[in-house]
């Protein structure tokens, strides 16, 4: 099965084609969704609220542009990163 972490390897070796690129784009979307849902749980907020925060602060853009670096991080580190990026979780 294809997993979003496969996109990094595909990009590194230069292998592709439209099907692989489409899967990677969907994997980025899956990763962003996963981060939103997990951060919502972490902060006890709704997913909709977290989505708006991520969008307003450009964190969604960062998840897309830095996908290669961020998707391999552990969830604990990602939550800490999000807290710091968003000002220690002061956004509610």
Buried (B, 14 or more C-beta within 10 A) or exposed (E): EEEBEBBBEBBEEEEEEEEBEEBBEEBBEBBBEBBBEBBBEBBEBEBEBBBBBBEEBEBBEBBBEEBEEBBEEEEEEBBBBBBEEBEEBEBE
